[in-house]
Amino acid sequence: MQNKLHHKFHTKLISYDQFMEYKLYDLNEGYYSEKNQELWGIDYMTSPIVHPAFGLLIAKYVYAVWISMNSPNTFSLIEIGGGNLNFINNIFDGIKKLSSKFADLLNIVVIDRNFKNDLQFYKNIKLINSDSFNLKNITGVIISNELFDALPFKRFIYKKNKFYEIFTNYCNDFEEQEFEIKYNPFSKYPKEIYSIPGKVFAYSPSQKKMIEDIAAGMRSGVVLTIDYGYLFNDLKKNKNLMTDARIINKQNIMNNIYSEDLVDISSFVNFDLLIDWFKEFGFDFMFSDKQSKFLQDLRIVNFTKSYLENAVNMSEALKYIRTLEDLINDDIFGDYIVLGVSKGLNNFNHNLVLGKLKD
């Protein structure tokens, strides 16, 4: 791997976002290259893969947003990082059950950097091959699930009253070297949080750029993003929370963040930064909740009741319910964070949307 890195970067020292970009997205060697697609569902699981009810529940929220916006005739549902289309298909299935009128007028777009062609269609879904958000004048809902964790990030550490960025020398067994940076990326937050001895923080300019692009393209509507991560208040209570890189190989977490194996790399997302960046680019904060609470607010319990009442095979019904419960189990997906922000909407809030939910 060292020779390939040298061929790409022509320098011995590289930042972690450079390393990650190569490991994940290199057209020939990257984890997300076309030849490695069979690994994507093996190394990790996501909520949409675990259970279709996840998308069906999100459909209820999207529909409630549309109703709360007085049911405009032009409305888009856009997923960024849509991958295998499981999520968007489940959402659309749910919308069709809720309202044929809404389903018929809905403009559905999925943006992902791993689609084969620059623009193609799957059924009524427009697929755009891109690693950025370039749409304009959007009214609707923009959604992502485990997008921000997969964007390349730098690694910062605070010591001796200064922040340092951690680089690696791949020609010397990936030895790490620290270089002082001239700014404090967490300056608005209490020093006690970011000065935890030995604590390394993932910091992603790519996340901020994605939010800036979304802001430039959205006229009015809601952005809903779901990911694993933390808030600084959580870190106050538990200094052992993960704030750095997350390396996955065959569903196992690895310690070697410079692994030469074919691995998935992501970060534990700092949601305080996401919220601040959304606000910086003109969005209004709506809510942030654990996924468990968010799905309970969307009445996930009704899926359990309905399935039990209509079950033919009780063994299959119990299996269905167990996987459904994974979505709200805090040891699996339940402690993921759901963030909602809005733009261009007056007196618009999360409780207003929840009040429009349709069973």
Summary of the structure (lengths in Angstrom):
residues: 359
radius of gyration: 21.0
end to end distance: 52.8
largest distance: 65.0
contacts: 1093
relative contact order: 0.15
helix: 39%
strand: 27%
